[in-house]
């Protein structure tokens, strides 16, 4: 403290004075001592004043530096807060960019897979189109060869099949007519019997022809049985004709093309 410094300075000055003037007379010593003490006190006061001024200046400078440091610390705190906000924003932006990059990579992968699938589908379609074109060309050549080829020689069995077909159709027509006549006779007989019951007339009906006479001699059960047999024969005959037609279609399809092949020649003529 300043008082301690002052005490030490006074003690040092007195000791130095006593050591220097210990051999001089007392009045002179006291006078000189007082002068010396006064001078030392003045010097001490000056030194103390300088020390206090230096101290005040240092304190002022330290206070200024402290205020500046506090201001700078406050500014730094604000800057740190701002930088933290910026860092959080940058971190969020980085995470968003990372997610966007990952999603973009996934989309690129999907697009690459779709592109590969599209190329593969295009390749298969090209192969299919090429195969179809080859098949079409081969079909055209086959059609051209078939068109330009001479007609096959007539099969002698065709005439026999045609005659048999005509005969079967005739028989079928005759059987159909006989069936219709039989049905008409049955209907006529029912009508006549109804009339005879109404008029009180009994006995067999007079036949107009041999078939009618034969039918008139038959009972209803016999007529129904004969009609059933005739229907069965017609069904068998129809099945037989259908079988022959199917055999012709399978083995001799050119019979069906005769009329189609004759038309161009007739047009040319």
Residue, then its C-alpha position, 0 to 999 in steps of 0.5 A: x500500500x502507499x503508507x507502507x511504501x512511504x514508511x519504508x522510504x522514510x526509514x531508508x532515508x533516516x538510516x542513510x542520513x544517520x550513517x553519513x552524518x553520525x560524526x557531525x555536530x548535533x545541531x547541524x545534524x538535526x538541521x540537515x536531517x530535517x532538510x534531508x527528511x523534508x526532501x526525502x518526503x517530497x521525493x517520496x510524495x512525488x514517487x507516490x504520486x507517480x506510482x498512484x498516477x501509474x496505478x490509476x492509469x493502469x487501472x483505467x487501462x485495465x478497466x478499458x481493456x476489461x470493458x472492451x473484453x466484456x464488450x468483445x465477449x458479449x459480441x463473441x457470445x452473440x457471434x457464437x449464437x449466430x454461428x451456432x444457428x448458422x451451423x444448425x442451418x448448415x447441418x440441416x441443409x447438409x442432412x437434406x442434401x444427403x437425403x436428396x442425394x440418396x433419393x436421387x441415387x435411388x431414382x437413378x437406380x430405378x431409372x437405370x433398371x427401367x431403361x434396362x427393362x425397356x431395352x430388353x423389351x425392345x430387343x425382344x420385340x425386335x426379335x419377335x418382329x423379325x421372327x414375324x417378318x420371317x414367318x410372313x415372308x415364308x407364308x407368302x412364299x408358301x402361298x405363292x408356291x401353292x397358288x402357282x402350283x398346278x392343281x392335283x390330279x382328280x381322285x377316282x374315288x371323288x366321283x364315287x363319293x359324289x354319287x354316294x352322296x347324291x344317293x344318300x341325299x335322295x334316300x334321305x329325301x324319300x325317307x323324309x317324305x315317307x315320314x311326313x306322309x306317315x305323320x299325315x296318315x296318323x293325323x288323318x286316321x285320328x280325325x276320321x276316328x273322331x268323326x266316326x265316333x261322332x257319327x256312330x259309324x264303326x269299322x275300318x276306314x277305306x284306304x285311298x292307296x296301298x300305304x294308307x290301307x296298310x297304315x289303316x290296318x295298324x293300331x296306334x301303338x304300331x303306328x307310333x312304333x313305326x314312326x319311332x323306327x322311321x325317326x331312328x333310321x332318319x337319325x342314323x342316315x343323317x349321322x352317316x351323311x355327316x360322317x361322309x361329309x366330315x371324311x370328305x372335308x378331312x381327306x378331300x378338301x379340294x372338293x370344297x374348293x372346286x367352285x372357288x377355283x373355277x370362278x377365276x377361270x370363268x372370269x377370264x373366259 
